[in-house]
Amino acid sequence: MEKLILIKVGGKIVEEEDTLRNLLCDFASIEGYKVLVHGGGRSATRIAERLGIESRMVNGRRITDAETLKVVTMVYGGLVNKNIVAGLQAMGVNALGLTGADMNLMRSEKRPVAEVDYGFVGDVKEVNADLLASLIHQGVVPVLAPLTHDKLGHMLNTNADTIAGEAAKALARHFDVTLMFCFEKKGVLRDENDDESVIPEIDRDLFKRYVEEGVIQGGMIPKLENAFQAIDAGVKEVIITQASEIGGGKGTRVS
């Protein structure tokens, strides 16, 4: 099966000029089939503030009311996505920016209200992997924004890690997929204050132990849960690493 690398980048990496340029340079130099998934939460928060719209977060996740939905659609689907696409085109990469609504790529359902009403947030139900694979085979490099739709005319805010995980799972039927989550640290750390304490490999037993011991906590727990679900669904490997290492294979390998 042909190899494909799907890279998810978020945080300030895609929102600051220097780090974005470095990232796009590294991404452009990766050989073969590839997909980029991006976040953009800090930009959304900043622009919402300028527009007088308050950003509310619960457990690190954004509450998306009707006004916030307008902002994230503009920022994720427009500003951040098109800056990345333009940057990649300048480096000779034939990138295409997409939300889940484009060509019905990713359909989701509005998250039901439980303890928290997240508002216009989508849980992915369907990915058009055949279409995505066909674009990739034509030499197109998809750049996916963290937005989906419900096929009833509504856009929905969707976590970028989830977009990456669901796209990787769906594409595993067509390619030998490596999924890479990139962020500011060098990998999953044994000690959050020591950047060199990278755990090179994590399986389920180790993950369970580290969570119980408090070594792994906070936002890293759902990131790793996403990783294990991806492997269960046929993704070949998942790597959690620093954005500057996307070509080098360093970081934490999830098995």
Secondary structure, 3 states (H helix, E strand, C coil): CCEEEEEEECHHHHCCHHHHHHHHHHHHCCCCEEEEEECCHHHHHHHHHHCCCCCEEECCEEEECHHHHHHHHHHHHHHHHHHHHHHHHHCCCCEEEECCCHHHCEEEEECCCCCCCCECEEEEEEECHHHHHHHHHCCCEEEECCEEECCCCCEEECCHHHHHHHHHHHHCCCCEEEEEEEECCCCCECCCCCCCCECCEECHHHHHHHHHHCCCCCCHHHHHHHHHHHHHCCCCEEEEEEHHHCCCCCCEEEC
